[in-house]
Amino acid sequence: MNIGAQLYTVREFTKDLDGFSETLKKVSDIGYRYVQVSGTCAFDGEWLAGELRKNGLKCAVTHTPAGEILEEPEKTAEKHKEFGCEYIGLGWNAFDLSAGDTPAEFIKKYLPAAEKISRAGCKFMYHNHDQEFKKVDGRLIIDILSEAFSEDIMGFIVDTFWVQAAGGDPAQWVKKLSGRVPCVHLKDFSYGRKFAALGEGNMNFPAIFKAAEEAGTEYMLVEQDDCYGEDPFECLRRSYEYLKAMGFE
């Protein structure tokens, strides 16, 4: 499995192209060879391709604005191909059931776009938070989605922190979604429901690593939503050192 950095961790440094370029260099200098592009300024596909090459990086997956996915799925896929990325991720859906944001409505909107992305040679990916573990008519939303979208149409980016926040077992969910979890977000969970650099919280990472390997995961991506005033690059460095100590490069 390949390890990478989720750039949402350092989003405050990617608000313009100069900052984005410098951020890629800093992440590469830590030792990461894969990134997830998320929370950045707008960019041209060819520009990103050049920046990745310059820094010895590859883009594993993105989080892409919902509007681009829904309104221009084929164009979005072509842009991803420019910088060598197969996986097009949606980072958030609120599932505010009181406002009519139901699984059925989500499926109605996103299934046609996911099918177009697939035909264009890429793959739509869904990233969970904790709201996907609410129940609708006695069924978890994440189960409803996994049944409505076939494996070849949609994959999952399992986020370890948010599964645990919802009361689930991250390793168990990676196993349950085996075959359709090419990407996993490694995110530690500290006392008080706080984010932490890997190895500094209480997440059962050995079980997650084993489950991910058995599930066919390709990329394990380090993410820390909040560094609580610490330098996020330093947090990414500590997480990288933890993964190296665990036998990953």
Secondary structure, 3 states (H helix, E strand, C coil): CEEEEEHHHHHHHCCCHHHHHHHHHHHHHHCCCEEEECCCCCCCHHHHHHHHHHCCCEEEEEECCHHHHHHCHHHHHHHHHHCCCCEEEECCCCCCHHHCCCHHHHHHHHHHHHHHHHHCCCEEEEECCCHHHCEECCEEHHHHHHHHCCCCCEEEEEEHHHHHHCCCCHHHHHHHCCCCCCEEEECEEECCCEEECCCCCCCCHHHHHHHHHHHCCCEEEECCCCCCCCCHHHHHHHHHHHHHHCCCC
